Amino acid sequence: MTIGRDLLTKAETVTVAAIEAGVPALIEAREIIAEFHLMTRRKTEAGFIPWIERARASLVSSFASGVAKDETAVRAAITSPWSNGQTEGQITRLKLVRRQMYGRGKIDLLQARLIGAE
C-alpha cells in the first residue's frame, strides 16, 4: 500500500483496488502516508501541522500522535541534511552477528567476525 502506483504490477494494482473498494478509509491513509513520504524526500516541512491534523483523523492516527509527540525531532529529521543511517546500519549489522553466535559473542570473537567480514 505504500509503493507508488506506477511501480505496481497489473495484478498488484487489481489487488490494491479491490482492497480499497472494501475499505475506503485506506485510500485516505495511503494519501496521508504519501504526503509524509514526499515531505521527507523533498526536505520541506511546509504543511506539517495540517498533515498532523489530517492524519490524526485517519487510520494512521497512532503514527500521527507519535510524530506530534516528537515534533521537533521530526522537523529536524525532515529539514536537516544530516543522517544517522550509516550508524544505524552498522549497529544493526553488529546485533545480527551477535545474535547469530547464540551468546558466544565476547569482544574477541565479535571483533574477528566483524573485522574479518569487511
C-alpha positions in Angstrom: 0.0 0.0 0.0 3.0 2.4 0.3 4.6 1.7 -3.0 3.8 4.2 -5.8 1.0 3.1 -8.1 3.3 3.4 -11.2 5.6 0.7 -9.7 2.9 -1.9 -9.2 2.3 -4.8 -11.5 -1.1 -5.3 -13.1 -2.0 -8.0 -10.6 -0.9 -5.8 -7.6 -2.9 -2.9 -9.0 -6.1 -5.0 -9.2 -5.5 -6.3 -5.6 -5.0 -2.8 -4.2 -8.1 -1.6 -6.0 -10.1 -4.4 -4.5 -8.8 -3.8 -1.0 -9.5 -0.1 -1.3 -13.0 -0.8 -2.6 -13.7 -2.8 0.5 -12.0 -0.4 2.9 -12.4 3.2 1.6 -10.5 4.7 4.6 -7.4 3.1 3.2 -7.4 5.5 0.2 -7.1 8.5 2.6 -4.5 6.7 4.7 -2.4 5.9 1.6 -2.6 9.6 0.5 -1.5 10.7 4.0 1.5 8.4 4.1 2.4 9.5 0.6 2.3 13.2 1.7 4.6 12.4 4.6 7.0 10.5 2.4 7.0 13.5 0.0 7.8 15.9 2.8 10.8 13.7 3.9 12.1 13.3 0.3 11.8 17.0 -0.6 13.2 18.0 2.8 10.3 20.5 3.3 8.1 20.9 6.3 5.5 23.0 4.6 2.1 21.7 5.6 3.4 19.7 8.5 0.8 20.9 11.1 -2.1 20.4 8.7 -0.7 17.0 7.9 -0.7 16.0 11.6 -4.3 17.2 12.0 -5.4 15.3 8.9 -3.5 12.2 9.9 -4.9 12.2 13.4 -8.4 11.8 12.0 -7.5 8.8 9.8 -6.3 5.2 10.1 -2.8 6.3 10.8 -3.7 8.3 13.9 -1.3 6.4 16.2 1.6 7.2 13.8 0.5 10.9 13.7 0.3 11.0 17.5 3.9 9.7 17.7 5.0 12.3 15.2 3.3 15.1 17.1 4.8 14.0 20.4 8.3 14.3 19.0 7.5 17.2 16.6 10.9 19.0 17.0 12.9 15.8 16.2 10.7 15.0 13.2 11.0 18.6 11.9 14.8 18.4 12.3 14.9 15.0 10.6 12.9 16.4 7.6 14.9 19.5 7.1 18.4 18.5 8.3 20.9 17.4 5.7 22.4 15.0 8.2 21.5 11.4 8.6 22.4 8.7 11.1 21.6 5.9 8.6 25.2 4.7 8.3 25.5 4.4 12.1 22.2 2.6 12.4 23.2 0.2 9.7 26.5 -0.7 11.5 24.6 -1.2 14.8 22.1 -3.5 13.1 24.9 -5.5 11.5 26.6 -5.8 14.9 23.4 -7.0 16.5 22.8 -9.5 13.8 26.3 -11.0 14.1 25.9 -11.2 17.9 22.5 -13.0 17.7 23.9 -15.5 15.2 26.5 -16.5 17.7 24.0 -17.5 20.4 25.7 -15.9 23.4 29.2 -16.7 22.3 29.6 -13.0 21.4 32.6 -12.0 23.5 34.6 -9.0 22.3 37.4 -11.0 20.7 35.0 -13.2 18.7 32.9 -10.2 17.7 36.0 -8.3 16.6 37.1 -11.3 14.5 33.7 -11.7 12.9 33.1 -8.0 12.1 36.6 -7.0 11.0 37.1 -10.2 9.1 33.7 -9.7 7.3 34.8 -6.4 5.8 
